[in-house]
């Protein structure tokens, strides 16, 4: 855990190395966020600055951010954070039939949207994740692009909560 005081004392390289991972494989978010704030006064402010960086990024940069995320329920190499998040939802304990169902739906989703299904899985089960994926298959590409970014913002906030001690908690 880092206090806000410790974060404010970090140089740019330290900030990117210690905080930048909250946006999956996308250190440019932390790099650009660093340039925008003189000091961070709350966890919410830190997150809002990082979200603003993503919102102001080009469509290609946003798409690359979305594509940096792994398929849910897949069996590929993932970041430690993604592994823990998926374990918490039971995605590491899929039966063979469930795994095949996730694999097929992930494939259909990727074919339709050309990026992975993204969901902040905290509080979800493998069943609710699958249901959400089915529901979102009905979205237009623009709707799903916006939804994916919204979910990434939730994921990044949850990750920040895990490493930043807000002033109110001190």
C-alpha positions as protocol buffer text, in pm:
chain_id: "A"
residue {
  index: 1
  type: UNK
  ca { x: 0 y: 0 z: 0 }
}
residue {
  index: 2
  type: UNK
  ca { x: 112 y: 351 z: -80 }
}
residue {
  index: 3
  type: UNK
  ca { x: -4 y: 659 z: 104 }
}
residue {
  index: 4
  type: UNK
  ca { x: -97 y: 969 z: -92 }
}
residue {
  index: 5
  type: UNK
  ca { x: 211 y: 1134 z: 56 }
}
residue {
  index: 6
  type: UNK
  ca { x: 431 y: 854 z: -81 }
}
residue {
  index: 7
  type: UNK
  ca { x: 268 y: 882 z: -424 }
}
residue {
  index: 8
  type: UNK
  ca { x: 324 y: 1257 z: -429 }
}
residue {
  index: 9
  type: UNK
  ca { x: 694 y: 1201 z: -355 }
}
residue {
  index: 10
  type: UNK
  ca { x: 741 y: 953 z: -642 }
}
residue {
  index: 11
  type: UNK
  ca { x: 920 y: 1062 z: -955 }
}
residue {
  index: 12
  type: UNK
  ca { x: 755 y: 986 z: -1287 }
}
residue {
  index: 13
  type: UNK
  ca { x: 939 y: 657 z: -1342 }
}
residue {
  index: 14
  type: UNK
  ca { x: 850 y: 534 z: -993 }
}
residue {
  index: 15
  type: UNK
  ca { x: 488 y: 635 z: -1042 }
}
residue {
  index: 16
  type: UNK
  ca { x: 465 y: 448 z: -1372 }
}
residue {
  index: 17
  type: UNK
  ca { x: 633 y: 139 z: -1225 }
}
residue {
  index: 18
  type: UNK
  ca { x: 424 y: 127 z: -907 }
}
residue {
  index: 19
  type: UNK
  ca { x: 87 y: 260 z: -1021 }
}
residue {
  index: 20
  type: UNK
  ca { x: 86 y: 220 z: -1400 }
}
residue {
  index: 21
  type: UNK
  ca { x: -10 y: -147 z: -1400 }
}
residue {
  index: 22
  type: UNK
  ca { x: -365 y: -73 z: -1280 }
}
residue {
  index: 23
  type: UNK
  ca { x: -451 y: -19 z: -1648 }
}
residue {
  index: 24
  type: UNK
  ca { x: -359 y: -358 z: -1797 }
}
residue {
  index: 25
  type: UNK
  ca { x: -30 y: -348 z: -1993 }
}
residue {
  index: 26
  type: UNK
  ca { x: -84 y: 24 z: -2060 }
}
residue {
  index: 27
  type: UNK
  ca { x: 179 y: 233 z: -1878 }
}
residue {
  index: 28
  type: UNK
  ca { x: 111 y: 536 z: -2100 }
}
residue {
  index: 29
  type: UNK
  ca { x: -200 y: 608 z: -1892 }
}
residue {
  index: 30
  type: UNK
  ca { x: 9 y: 660 z: -1578 }
}
residue {
  index: 31
  type: UNK
  ca { x: 274 y: 849 z: -1775 }
}
residue {
  index: 32
  type: UNK
  ca { x: 25 y: 1099 z: -1913 }
}
residue {
  index: 33
  type: UNK
  ca { x: -162 y: 1123 z: -1581 }
}
residue {
  index: 34
  type: UNK
  ca { x: 164 y: 1212 z: -1407 }
}
residue {
  index: 35
  type: UNK
  ca { x: 201 y: 1512 z: -1636 }
}
residue {
  index: 36
  type: UNK
  ca { x: -147 y: 1641 z: -1547 }
}
residue {
  index: 37
  type: UNK
  ca { x: -138 y: 1669 z: -1170 }
}
residue {
  index: 38
  type: UNK
  ca { x: 86 y: 1868 z: -937 }
}
residue {
  index: 39
  type: UNK
  ca { x: -29 y: 1669 z: -632 }
}
residue {
  index: 40
  type: UNK
  ca { x: -283 y: 1400 z: -557 }
}
residue {
  index: 41
  type: UNK
  ca { x: -518 y: 1465 z: -266 }
}
residue {
  index: 42
  type: UNK
  ca { x: -741 y: 1156 z: -281 }
}
residue {
  index: 43
  type: UNK
  ca { x: -779 y: 814 z: -434 }
}
residue {
  index: 44
  type: UNK
  ca { x: -1078 y: 944 z: -631 }
}
residue {
  index: 45
  type: UNK
  ca { x: -877 y: 1233 z: -773 }
}
residue {
  index: 46
  type: UNK
  ca { x: -597 y: 998 z: -882 }
}
residue {
  index: 47
  type: UNK
  ca { x: -846 y: 771 z: -1055 }
}
residue {
  index: 48
  type: UNK
  ca { x: -1032 y: 1061 z: -1218 }
}
residue {
  index: 49
  type: UNK
  ca { x: -709 y: 1195 z: -1367 }
}
residue {
  index: 50
  type: UNK
  ca { x: -621 y: 853 z: -1507 }
}
residue {
  index: 51
  type: UNK
  ca { x: -972 y: 805 z: -1647 }
}
residue {
  index: 52
  type: UNK
  ca { x: -956 y: 1148 z: -1809 }
}
residue {
  index: 53
  type: UNK
  ca { x: -632 y: 1047 z: -1983 }
}
residue {
  index: 54
  type: UNK
  ca { x: -808 y: 745 z: -2134 }
}
residue {
  index: 55
  type: UNK
  ca { x: -1115 y: 946 z: -2233 }
}
residue {
  index: 56
  type: UNK
  ca { x: -896 y: 1201 z: -2413 }
}
residue {
  index: 57
  type: UNK
  ca { x: -685 y: 933 z: -2583 }
}
residue {
  index: 58
  type: UNK
  ca { x: -728 y: 851 z: -2948 }
}
residue {
  index: 59
  type: UNK
  ca { x: -969 y: 577 z: -3050 }
}
residue {
  index: 60
  type: UNK
  ca { x: -669 y: 360 z: -3146 }
}
residue {
  index: 61
  type: UNK
  ca { x: -510 y: 409 z: -2802 }
}
residue {
  index: 62
  type: UNK
  ca { x: -839 y: 320 z: -2635 }
}
residue {
  index: 63
  type: UNK
  ca { x: -876 y: 12 z: -2855 }
}
residue {
  index: 64
  type: UNK
  ca { x: -522 y: -99 z: -2769 }
}
residue {
  index: 65
  type: UNK
  ca { x: -606 y: -57 z: -2399 }
}
residue {
  index: 66
  type: UNK
  ca { x: -915 y: -274 z: -2441 }
}
residue {
  index: 67
  type: UNK
  ca { x: -719 y: -534 z: -2637 }
}
residue {
  index: 68
  type: UNK
  ca { x: -455 y: -551 z: -2362 }
}
residue {
  index: 69
  type: UNK
  ca { x: -704 y: -740 z: -2144 }
}
residue {
  index: 70
  type: UNK
  ca { x: -723 y: -1121 z: -2142 }
}
residue {
  index: 71
  type: UNK
  ca { x: -1030 y: -1326 z: -2231 }
}
residue {
  index: 72
  type: UNK
  ca { x: -1234 y: -1408 z: -1921 }
}
residue {
  index: 73
  type: UNK
  ca { x: -1222 y: -1777 z: -1845 }
}
residue {
  index: 74
  type: UNK
  ca { x: -937 y: -1834 z: -2088 }
}
residue {
  index: 75
  type: UNK
  ca { x: -628 y: -2034 z: -2009 }
}
residue {
  index: 76
  type: UNK
  ca { x: -357 y: -1798 z: -2125 }
}
residue {
  index: 77
  type: UNK
  ca { x: -77 y: -1618 z: -1944 }
}
residue {
  index: 78
  type: UNK
  ca { x: -224 y: -1323 z: -1753 }
}
residue {
  index: 79
  type: UNK
  ca { x: -99 y: -1057 z: -1516 }
}
residue {
  index: 80
  type: UNK
  ca { x: -109 y: -1148 z: -1147 }
}
residue {
  index: 81
  type: UNK
  ca { x: -395 y: -901 z: -1099 }
}
residue {
  index: 82
  type: UNK
  ca { x: -605 y: -1061 z: -1372 }
}
residue {
  index: 83
  type: UNK
  ca { x: -535 y: -1409 z: -1232 }
}
residue {
  index: 84
  type: UNK
  ca { x: -649 y: -1305 z: -882 }
}
residue {
  index: 85
  type: UNK
  ca { x: -957 y: -1125 z: -1013 }
}
residue {
  index: 86
  type: UNK
  ca { x: -1064 y: -1423 z: -1224 }
}
residue {
  index: 87
  type: UNK
  ca { x: -997 y: -1666 z: -938 }
}
residue {
  index: 88
  type: UNK
  ca { x: -1220 y: -1456 z: -714 }
}
residue {
  index: 89
  type: UNK
  ca { x: -1507 y: -1511 z: -958 }
}
residue {
  index: 90
  type: UNK
  ca { x: -1440 y: -1885 z: -988 }
}
residue {
  index: 91
  type: UNK
  ca { x: -1316 y: -1867 z: -1345 }
}
residue {
  index: 92
  type: UNK
  ca { x: -1013 y: -2077 z: -1252 }
}
residue {
  index: 93
  type: UNK
  ca { x: -1242 y: -2368 z: -1158 }
}
residue {
  index: 94
  type: UNK
  ca { x: -1451 y: -2408 z: -1472 }
}
residue {
  index: 95
  type: UNK
  ca { x: -1557 y: -2760 z: -1562 }
}
residue {
  index: 96
  type: UNK
  ca { x: -1453 y: -2878 z: -1906 }
}
residue {
  index: 97
  type: UNK
  ca { x: -1805 y: -2807 z: -2038 }
}
residue {
  index: 98
  type: UNK
  ca { x: -1807 y: -2459 z: -1881 }
}
residue {
  index: 99
  type: UNK
  ca { x: -1462 y: -2389 z: -2021 }
}
residue {
  index: 100
  type: UNK
  ca { x: -1578 y: -2490 z: -2370 }
}
residue {
  index: 101
  type: UNK
  ca { x: -1887 y: -2267 z: -2336 }
}
residue {
  index: 102
  type: UNK
  ca { x: -1674 y: -1969 z: -2230 }
}
residue {
  index: 103
  type: UNK
  ca { x: -1428 y: -2043 z: -2510 }
}
residue {
  index: 104
  type: UNK
  ca { x: -1706 y: -2045 z: -2771 }
}
residue {
  index: 105
  type: UNK
  ca { x: -1877 y: -1732 z: -2639 }
}
residue {
  index: 106
  type: UNK
  ca { x: -1542 y: -1550 z: -2611 }
}
residue {
  index: 107
  type: UNK
  ca { x: -1472 y: -1645 z: -2974 }
}
residue {
  index: 108
  type: UNK
  ca { x: -1813 y: -1519 z: -3090 }
}
residue {
  index: 109
  type: UNK
  ca { x: -1767 y: -1200 z: -2889 }
}
residue {
  index: 110
  type: UNK
  ca { x: -1422 y: -1135 z: -3037 }
}
residue {
  index: 111
  type: UNK
  ca { x: -1552 y: -1202 z: -3388 }
}
residue {
  index: 112
  type: UNK
  ca { x: -1830 y: -950 z: -3341 }
}
residue {
  index: 113
  type: UNK
  ca { x: -1640 y: -675 z: -3158 }
}
residue {
  index: 114
  type: UNK
  ca { x: -1273 y: -744 z: -3241 }
}
residue {
  index: 115
  type: UNK
  ca { x: -1166 y: -709 z: -2876 }
}
residue {
  index: 116
  type: UNK
  ca { x: -1202 y: -920 z: -2560 }
}
residue {
  index: 117
  type: UNK
  ca { x: -1504 y: -918 z: -2331 }
}
residue {
  index: 118
  type: UNK
  ca { x: -1419 y: -702 z: -2030 }
}
residue {
  index: 119
  type: UNK
  ca { x: -1600 y: -706 z: -1700 }
}
residue {
  index: 120
  type: UNK
  ca { x: -1500 y: -596 z: -1351 }
}
residue {
  index: 121
  type: UNK
  ca { x: -1556 y: -943 z: -1207 }
}
residue {
  index: 122
  type: UNK
  ca { x: -1551 y: -848 z: -838 }
}
residue {
  index: 123
  type: UNK
  ca { x: -1884 y: -959 z: -693 }
}
residue {
  index: 124
  type: UNK
  ca { x: -1964 y: -1178 z: -994 }
}
residue {
  index: 125
  type: UNK
  ca { x: -1976 y: -1555 z: -1029 }
}
residue {
  index: 126
  type: UNK
  ca { x: -1890 y: -1757 z: -1337 }
}
residue {
  index: 127
  type: UNK
  ca { x: -2265 y: -1782 z: -1407 }
}
residue {
  index: 128
  type: UNK
  ca { x: -2334 y: -1407 z: -1385 }
}
residue {
  index: 129
  type: UNK
  ca { x: -2026 y: -1337 z: -1597 }
}
residue {
  index: 130
  type: UNK
  ca { x: -2151 y: -1574 z: -1867 }
}
residue {
  index: 131
  type: UNK
  ca { x: -2499 y: -1419 z: -1853 }
}
residue {
  index: 132
  type: UNK
  ca { x: -2352 y: -1069 z: -1883 }
}
residue {
  index: 133
  type: UNK
  ca { x: -2147 y: -1175 z: -2182 }
}
residue {
  index: 134
  type: UNK
  ca { x: -2457 y: -1316 z: -2351 }
}
residue {
  index: 135
  type: UNK
  ca { x: -2651 y: -996 z: -2277 }
}
residue {
  index: 136
  type: UNK
  ca { x: -2377 y: -771 z: -2411 }
}
residue {
  index: 137
  type: UNK
  ca { x: -2351 y: -969 z: -2734 }
}
residue {
  index: 138
  type: UNK
  ca { x: -2668 y: -778 z: -2831 }
}
residue {
  index: 139
  type: UNK
  ca { x: -2486 y: -442 z: -2811 }
}
residue {
  index: 140
  type: UNK
  ca { x: -2375 y: -244 z: -3111 }
}
residue {
  index: 141
  type: UNK
  ca { x: -2000 y: -204 z: -3155 }
}
residue {
  index: 142
  type: UNK
  ca { x: -2014 y: 155 z: -3025 }
}
residue {
  index: 143
  type: UNK
  ca { x: -2220 y: 54 z: -2721 }
}
residue {
  index: 144
  type: UNK
  ca { x: -1983 y: -229 z: -2638 }
}
residue {
  index: 145
  type: UNK
  ca { x: -1673 y: -16 z: -2690 }
}
residue {
  index: 146
  type: UNK
  ca { x: -1810 y: 235 z: -2436 }
}
residue {
  index: 147
  type: UNK
  ca { x: -1911 y: -47 z: -2200 }
}
residue {
  index: 148
  type: UNK
  ca { x: -1565 y: -205 z: -2221 }
}
residue {
  index: 149
  type: UNK
  ca { x: -1401 y: 127 z: -2129 }
}
residue {
  index: 150
  type: UNK
  ca { x: -1646 y: 173 z: -1842 }
}
residue {
  index: 151
  type: UNK
  ca { x: -1556 y: -171 z: -1709 }
}
residue {
  index: 152
  type: UNK
  ca { x: -1184 y: -93 z: -1742 }
}
residue {
  index: 153
  type: UNK
  ca { x: -1242 y: 219 z: -1531 }
}
residue {
  index: 154
  type: UNK
  ca { x: -1409 y: 2 z: -1263 }
}
residue {
  index: 155
  type: UNK
  ca { x: -1125 y: -252 z: -1274 }
}
residue {
  index: 156
  type: UNK
  ca { x: -862 y: 20 z: -1240 }
}
residue {
  index: 157
  type: UNK
  ca { x: -1044 y: 177 z: -943 }
}
residue {
  index: 158
  type: UNK
  ca { x: -1065 y: -160 z: -766 }
}
residue {
  index: 159
  type: UNK
  ca { x: -694 y: -212 z: -829 }
}
residue {
  index: 160
  type: UNK
  ca { x: -609 y: 137 z: -700 }
}
residue {
  index: 161
  type: UNK
  ca { x: -815 y: 72 z: -386 }
}
residue {
  index: 162
  type: UNK
  ca { x: -590 y: -226 z: -325 }
}
residue {
  index: 163
  type: UNK
  ca { x: -265 y: -28 z: -336 }
}
residue {
  index: 164
  type: UNK
  ca { x: -346 y: 331 z: -232 }
}
residue {
  index: 165
  type: UNK
  ca { x: -426 y: 425 z: 125 }
}
residue {
  index: 166
  type: UNK
  ca { x: -657 y: 725 z: 98 }
}
residue {
  index: 167
  type: UNK
  ca { x: -616 y: 1010 z: 344 }
}
residue {
  index: 168
  type: UNK
  ca { x: -951 y: 919 z: 501 }
}
residue {
  index: 169
  type: UNK
  ca { x: -818 y: 573 z: 587 }
}
residue {
  index: 170
  type: UNK
  ca { x: -498 y: 697 z: 752 }
}
